[in-house]
Amino acid sequence: MLKAEVYSAKLTGSGKSSDSTKGFDDMNLLYKYDGEVSLEREVVEALNEGRKLIYGCLFRMLILIPTFLLFYTFYRGMVFLIDVYFHDHTLERFLDRLHENIDDRHLPFINRMSDGLFYAFVVVLMLRFILFYPVLFNVQVLLRFAYIYVFTYLLRGLAVIFTTIPSPYPYCVPLRISDKWWKTYATMMFGEEGKLDCTGLLFSGRAFIMFLGLIILGQNSGPLFTMLMTLYALVTAVMIVATKFHYTVDVMFSLLFAGSFYYFYYSRIDSFGVYFLNKINSAKHKEEEDLKMSKLESSAVTRGFAELEQLPKLISVGHKLKSLQPLVYGSSNISDGVFKEYKSMVYFFGIKECDDLLSLYRGTKSFNFSYWKRLRLKLRRRKLQSSILD
């Protein structure tokens, strides 16, 4: 029988730095076992904390839905407004070297090829994460991607207002007001079937998805796979321009926005995560030196992003599950139900593959093919058991 003594020693520094981490102190929990309370009770508590973290992810997904609808409606409303009231058919299209060398007769074929290349990229990207990464990390990456992508609709709406760019597509049809309000609303939100509106966007949504996905993918993939996907993305980006739906500069802006937005977001959550883990380690080793936050780590933006990612809770729960792991697997006093649930939670978090606690949100190359390795081991065990029975 073991006991978990919770050390809630103040891991925040003194002075201004302590105010910066206010609200995160209760997450800084260290565990040390010396045996009066059952281990099973501590495991159940860790499982409950893990469930709360999962519920938090689900809640954030639900919040993203109305946020997406709000920003998307704003963006489409600006497109509709410009098309209906400010469209100028006398504006000449910008010269684009790629457009000049493409015959309009080939546009239907180019459109189909562009669609095929783009959707194939999305499928490969999804399979790369679903098959080879832990479930929780996939959920975090999905949310991280969604935060950035949903926010871009606000910027795209503002770009439509402040930029007057003629549509590059020669056969565009301006949006118009219908005789019924619901038809007008449907036209505003989804456009007219088989027609492209005439508002230049200075931004390619598909190129943004590809480049943002490529940046996230490259963090935990091998150089060969990343290089192949980069070449594929560049070819697809050229095909997007070749459809004449976008100028070359639209794709270039998409690359610029994807890289800058993701770096801005990720650099802040990573800075906070490193600081938070250093605080835990300093308290664990009873170091008296105070770790003060930098201006980047203590800013409201950084703390807000850390809350979105649930970093304090994620690192604390991960620390607890990892600390309990050798005790759980070495104990015979835990019921089968709790043991199976603990194994599922460890698998869900990817604890066994994590290089350190930062890998919970950073990811790691150790995630690669881990599921396939486990599947192969399970098949070997089944074959061994069947051979013994035979």
C-alpha positions in Angstrom: 0.0 0.0 0.0 1.4 3.3 -1.0 0.5 6.9 -0.3 0.7 9.9 -2.6 1.9 13.0 -0.7 1.0 16.1 -2.7 3.7 18.8 -2.5 2.1 22.0 -3.4 5.2 24.0 -2.6 5.0 27.3 -4.4 6.6 26.8 -7.7 6.0 30.4 -8.7 8.7 32.9 -8.1 8.6 36.0 -6.0 7.8 39.5 -7.0 6.3 40.2 -10.4 6.9 36.7 -11.7 4.6 35.1 -9.1 1.7 37.3 -10.3 2.3 36.0 -13.8 1.6 32.4 -12.9 -1.3 33.1 -10.6 -4.0 30.6 -11.3 -1.5 27.9 -12.3 -0.2 27.1 -8.8 -2.7 24.3 -8.1 -1.4 22.4 -11.1 2.1 22.2 -9.9 1.8 18.8 -8.1 4.6 16.5 -7.3 4.1 12.9 -6.1 6.0 10.8 -3.6 4.8 7.5 -2.3 5.5 6.0 1.1 2.4 3.9 1.8 -0.8 4.5 3.8 -3.4 5.2 1.1 -4.0 2.5 -1.5 -2.3 2.8 -4.9 -5.6 2.1 -6.6 -7.2 5.2 -5.1 -4.4 7.3 -6.5 -4.7 5.7 -9.9 -8.5 6.4 -9.9 -7.7 10.0 -9.0 -5.2 10.3 -11.9 -7.8 8.8 -14.3 -10.4 11.3 -13.2 -7.9 14.2 -13.8 -7.2 12.7 -17.3 -10.9 12.6 -18.0 -11.3 16.2 -17.1 -8.5 17.1 -19.5 -10.3 15.2 -22.2 -13.6 16.9 -21.4 -11.7 20.2 -21.7 -10.6 19.3 -25.2 -14.2 18.4 -26.1 -15.4 21.7 -24.7 -12.9 23.7 -26.8 -14.1 21.8 -29.9 -17.7 22.9 -29.1 -16.6 26.5 -28.6 -14.8 26.5 -31.9 -18.0 25.8 -33.8 -19.8 29.1 -33.0 -16.5 30.9 -33.3 -16.0 29.5 -36.8 -19.5 30.4 -37.8 -19.1 33.9 -36.5 -15.8 34.6 -38.3 -16.9 32.7 -41.5 -20.1 34.7 -41.6 -18.1 37.9 -41.3 -15.8 36.9 -44.0 -18.5 35.8 -46.4 -20.5 38.9 -45.5 -17.7 41.2 -46.6 -17.3 39.2 -49.9 -21.0 39.6 -50.5 -21.0 43.3 -49.7 -18.1 44.1 -52.0 -19.5 42.0 -54.8 -23.0 43.5 -54.6 -22.2 47.2 -54.0 -18.6 47.8 -54.9 -17.8 45.4 -57.8 -16.1 47.3 -60.6 -16.1 45.2 -63.8 -13.8 47.8 -65.5 -10.8 46.8 -63.3 -8.2 44.9 -65.3 -6.8 41.7 -63.9 -3.3 41.8 -62.6 -0.6 40.3 -64.8 0.5 36.9 -63.6 3.2 35.0 -65.6 1.7 31.6 -64.9 -1.8 32.8 -66.0 -0.4 34.2 -69.2 0.9 30.8 -70.3 -2.3 28.9 -69.7 -5.1 28.5 -72.2 -8.5 28.9 -70.8 -9.7 25.8 -72.6 -7.6 23.7 -70.2 -9.1 25.2 -67.0 -11.7 22.5 -66.4 -8.9 19.8 -66.5 -6.6 21.9 -64.3 -9.4 22.5 -61.8 -10.0 18.7 -61.5 -6.2 18.0 -61.1 -5.9 20.8 -58.5 -8.8 19.3 -56.5 -7.3 15.8 -56.7 -3.8 16.9 -55.6 -5.2 19.0 -52.7 -7.6 16.3 -51.3 -4.9 13.6 -51.6 -2.5 15.9 -49.6 -5.2 16.3 -46.9 -5.8 12.5 -46.8 -2.1 11.7 -46.4 -1.8 14.4 -43.7 -4.7 13.0 -41.7 -3.5 9.4 -42.1 0.0 10.5 -41.0 -1.3 11.7 -37.7 -4.2 9.2 -37.1 -2.1 6.1 -37.7 1.2 7.1 -36.0 0.5 9.5 -33.2 -1.3 9.2 -29.8 -5.0 10.1 -29.7 -4.5 13.1 -27.3 -1.7 14.6 -29.4 -3.9 14.3 -32.5 -6.7 16.1 -30.7 -4.2 18.9 -29.6 -2.9 19.2 -33.2 -6.4 19.4 -34.6 -7.4 22.1 -32.1 -4.1 24.0 -32.7 -4.7 23.9 -36.4 -8.4 24.9 -36.0 -7.5 27.9 -33.7 -5.2 29.3 -36.3 -7.3 28.5 -39.3 -10.6 29.9 -37.8 -8.8 33.1 -36.9 -7.7 33.6 -40.5 -11.3 34.1 -41.5 -11.4 37.3 -39.5 -8.2 38.5 -41.2 -9.5 37.5 -44.6 -12.7 39.5 -44.0 -10.6 42.5 -43.1 -8.5 42.0 -46.2 -11.6 42.0 -48.4 -12.6 45.4 -46.9 -9.3 47.1 -47.2 -8.0 45.7 -50.5 -9.4 46.2 -54.0 -8.1 43.4 -56.0 -9.8 42.3 -59.3 -10.6 38.6 -59.5 -8.0 36.6 -61.5 -10.7 34.3 -62.8 -11.9 35.4 -66.2 -15.4 33.9 -65.9 -16.3 35.1 -62.4 -20.0 36.1 -61.6 -20.7 38.8 -59.0 -23.0 37.8 -56.1 -26.4 39.4 -56.1 -29.4 39.9 -53.9 -32.2 37.4 -54.4 -36.0 38.0 -54.1 -36.1 36.0 -50.9 -34.0 36.7 -47.8 -33.1 33.0 -47.2 -31.8 32.7 -50.8 -29.8 35.9 -50.3 -28.3 34.4 -47.1 -27.5 31.1 -48.8 -25.8 33.0 -51.6 -23.8 35.0 -49.2 -22.7 32.0 -47.2 -22.1 29.4 -50.0 -22.0 31.4 -53.2 -23.9 30.4 -56.3 -23.7 26.8 -57.5 -21.1 26.3 -60.2 -20.1 30.0 -60.2 -17.2 31.9 -58.6 -17.6 35.3 -57.1 -15.5 38.2 -58.3 -13.9 39.4 -55.0 -10.1 38.9 -54.9 -9.0 37.6 -51.6 -5.2 38.2 -51.4 -5.2 34.8 -49.7 -5.6 31.1 -50.7 -7.4 29.0 -48.2 -6.2 25.7 -49.7 -2.6 26.9 -49.9 -2.9 28.0 -46.3 -4.2 24.6 -45.2 -1.4 22.8 -47.0 1.4 25.0 -45.7 0.1 25.1 -42.1 -0.3 21.3 -42.2 3.2 20.9 -43.7 4.7 23.0 -40.9 3.0 20.9 -38.2 3.9 17.7 -40.0 7.6 18.6 -40.3 8.0 19.0 -36.6 8.0 15.3 -35.9 8.7 13.6 -39.3 11.8 12.4 -40.9 13.7 14.6 -43.4 12.9 12.4 -46.4 9.1 12.3 -45.8 9.1 16.0 -45.0 11.0 16.8 -48.2 8.6 14.7 -50.4 5.6 16.3 -48.8 7.1 19.8 -49.3 7.7 19.1 -53.0 4.2 17.8 -53.4 2.8 20.8 -51.6 4.7 23.2 -53.9 3.4 21.3 -57.0 -0.1 21.6 -55.7 0.3 25.3 -54.9 1.4 25.8 -58.6 -1.7 24.0 -59.7 -3.9 26.2 -57.5 -2.4 29.3 -59.2 -2.9 27.6 -62.6 -6.7 27.3 -62.0 -6.7 31.2 -62.2 -8.7 31.3 -58.9 -5.8 32.9 -57.3 -2.7 35.0 -58.2 0.7 33.8 -57.4 1.0 36.5 -54.7 -2.1 34.9 -53.0 -0.2 31.7 -52.5 2.9 33.5 -51.3 0.8 35.4 -48.7 -0.7 32.1 -47.6 2.8 30.7 -47.0 3.8 33.9 -45.1 0.6 33.9 -42.9 0.8 30.1 -42.2 4.5 30.4 -41.1 4.2 33.6 -39.1 0.9 32.7 -37.3 2.1 29.3 -36.3 5.4 30.5 -35.1 3.7 33.3 -33.1 1.3 30.8 -31.5 3.7 27.8 -31.0 6.7 29.8 -29.7 4.5 31.2 -26.9 3.0 27.9 -25.7 6.4 26.2 -25.9 8.1 29.0 -23.9 5.4 28.6 -21.2 5.7 24.8 -21.3 9.4 24.9 -20.8 9.1 27.4 -18.0 6.4 25.4 -16.3 8.4 22.1 -16.4 11.5 23.9 -15.1 9.5 25.1 -12.2 8.4 21.5 -11.4 12.0 20.2 -11.7 13.4 22.9 -9.6 10.9 22.1 -6.8 11.5 18.4 -7.3 15.2 18.8 -6.6 14.6 21.3 -3.9 16.5 24.1 -5.6 16.2 27.4 -3.9 17.0 29.4 -7.0 13.9 31.3 -8.1 13.0 30.9 -11.8 11.5 34.2 -12.9 9.4 34.5 -16.0 10.5 36.5 -19.0 8.3 39.1 -20.5 7.3 36.6 -23.3 6.3 34.0 -20.7 4.4 36.4 -18.5 2.4 38.2 -21.2 -1.3 37.9 -21.3 -1.2 36.4 -24.8 1.2 33.6 -23.7 -1.0 32.8 -20.7 -4.1 32.8 -22.8 -2.5 30.4 -25.4 -1.4 28.2 -22.5 -4.9 28.0 -21.2 -6.2 27.2 -24.7 -3.7 24.3 -24.8 -4.4 23.3 -21.2 -0.6 23.1 -20.7 -0.5 23.2 -16.9 -3.1 20.5 -16.6 -1.6 18.5 -19.4 1.9 18.5 -17.9 0.7 17.8 -14.4 -1.6 14.9 -15.4 1.2 13.5 -17.7 3.7 13.8 -14.7 1.2 11.9 -12.5 0.6 9.1 -15.0 4.3 8.7 -15.7 5.1 8.6 -12.0 2.5 6.0 -11.3 3.5 3.8 -14.2 6.2 1.6 -12.6 4.2 1.3 -9.5 1.0 0.2 -11.3 2.8 -2.4 -13.4 4.6 -3.7 -10.4 1.6 -4.0 -8.2 -0.9 -6.9 -7.8 -3.3 -4.9 -5.6 -5.1 -3.1 -8.4 -8.4 -4.4 -9.8 -8.4 -5.5 -13.5 -10.9 -2.8 -14.4 -8.8 0.0 -13.0 -5.6 -1.5 -14.5 -7.2 -1.7 -18.0 -8.5 1.8 -17.7 -5.0 3.0 -16.7 -3.4 1.3 -19.6 -5.9 2.9 -22.0 -5.2 6.3 -20.5 -1.4 5.8 -20.8 -2.0 4.7 -24.4 -4.3 7.7 -25.0 -1.6 10.2 -23.7 1.3 8.3 -25.4 3.2 8.3 -22.1 5.4 5.3 -23.1 6.6 7.0 -26.3 7.2 10.5 -24.7 10.9 11.5 -24.4 9.9 13.9 -21.7 6.7 15.7 -20.5 7.2 18.4 -23.2 6.6 15.7 -25.8 2.9 15.7 -24.7 2.3 18.9 -26.7 5.5 19.1 -28.8 5.3 15.6 -30.2 8.3 13.4 -30.8 9.7 11.2 -33.4 9.3 8.3 -30.9 5.6 8.5 -31.8 6.4 7.3 -35.3 5.1 3.8 -36.1 4.6 3.1 -32.3 1.1 1.8 -33.0 2.3 -0.5 -35.7 4.9 -1.9 -33.3 2.3 -2.6 -30.7 0.1 -4.3 -33.2 2.9 -6.5 -34.4 3.7 -7.4 -30.7 0.0 -8.3 -30.1 0.0 -10.5 -33.2 3.1 -12.3 -32.0 1.6 -12.9 -28.6 -1.5 -14.4 -30.2 0.5 -16.6 -32.4 2.6 -17.8 -29.5 -0.5 -18.5 -27.4 -2.2 -20.4 -30.2 1.0 -22.5 -30.8 1.2 -23.3 -27.0 -2.5 -24.4 -27.0 -2.0 -26.5 -30.0 
